[in-house]
């Protein structure tokens, strides 16, 4: 396939080579194949991670992974540097940061993994602004954020780190209402906190921020149910979903409801469908098309379900965790904040 000498080719021009069936660009001297080495290609699709958890009153150090674009059981990834319940997990396309959490006491430490590999986590050298746990994570390709949570006392602090650096988290602004056990969803533009517990009651409020700025949160709307999604909230760049969560009253009142919002708008959540059972302390992750939720009903629960984000309907069985647990964290290298 040759370029006609009568048509000079500008540097940076693209063409599809019908002989090689490859996309090429012109570098000023020759046509060069365009190749892709995306993190998703390295992991065979979007890799979802579940980290930490709880067994009775103690934390766990498990890290488990699976391909979110398939179905099947999770595999062992490695271990966190310490046992942690309810870590706040903020991920880029290449690195996963599991921040905070509690075992015998709360920590500000952030563990780090390379998502495309397996092995034990390392101390990233990055710390939250305070030792805390049970907040939600949002972020885009540049920033990872932790919203709310508890230091032993409820906090309204929102803080962020630059994912490509090793600098500590810094203050972003304040939530309208301090909450813990809130769920986090995001697009590349917005980060959103869903529901939670305000220290006295479970709430249905939805709060949002613009990730690339700093400042206080604003009101988005309300969930249909008053509940605590914990880490069981996932999104692509268009929709955010909240799975189950503890509702007011005893543990038996945990919810099986799935709700969704359209992230670019404002307004109340809409019913999506139901999980096969109730859950209160699950966790999950998303790809551009799927949301996957580990149910987290108790310390031995291995059940995982998924939905197709741009549809509506009930959860479908995905497979089983490698280690059953609850009060864990989760994220992926294909979440909504990454586009």
Number of C-alpha atoms within 10 A of each C-alpha: 7 6 9 8 7 6 7 8 16 11 13 12 12 17 14 12 15 9 7 10 8 13 15 19 18 16 14 12 8 11 19 15 16 10 9 7 7 12 19 18 11 14 16 14 18 28 25 26 28 30 30 27 32 25 15 10 10 13 23 24 20 25 27 22 23 24 20 25 17 13 16 14 17 22 17 17 22 18 20 23 16 18 20 30 28 34 33 29 30 30 32 25 21 20 18 25 26 29 28 29 33 25 18 11 12 19 21 21 25 27 23 23 24 17 26 18 12 16 14 17 22 15 16 17 12 19 21 21 18 15 18 28 29 30 33 33 33 31 32 26 19 17 22 24 28 29 30 29 29 22 21 11 10 20 21 21 23 27 22 24 23 17 23 13 10 12 13 18 23 15 16 21 18 20 22 16 21 21 31 29 31 34 31 32 32 32 26 22 19 21 25 28 30 31 29 32 26 19 14 7 15 22 23 22 24 27 22 23 25 18 24 13 11 15 14 17 23 16 17 21 18 20 22 17 22 20 29 32 33 32 35 35 35 31 30 27 23 19 19 27 29 31 35 29 35 26 24 18 10 8 14 12 15 22 24 21 22 27 22 24 26 17 24 12 10 15 14 17 23 15 17 21 18 20 23 15 14 21 29 29 28 31 32 28 31 33 28 22 19 23 29 31 30 31 31 27 22 18 16 14 17 20 21 25 20 22 25 17 23 15 11 15 14 17 24 15 16 20 18 19 23 18 17 20 31 28 29 32 33 33 31 30 28 28 34 31 28 22 15
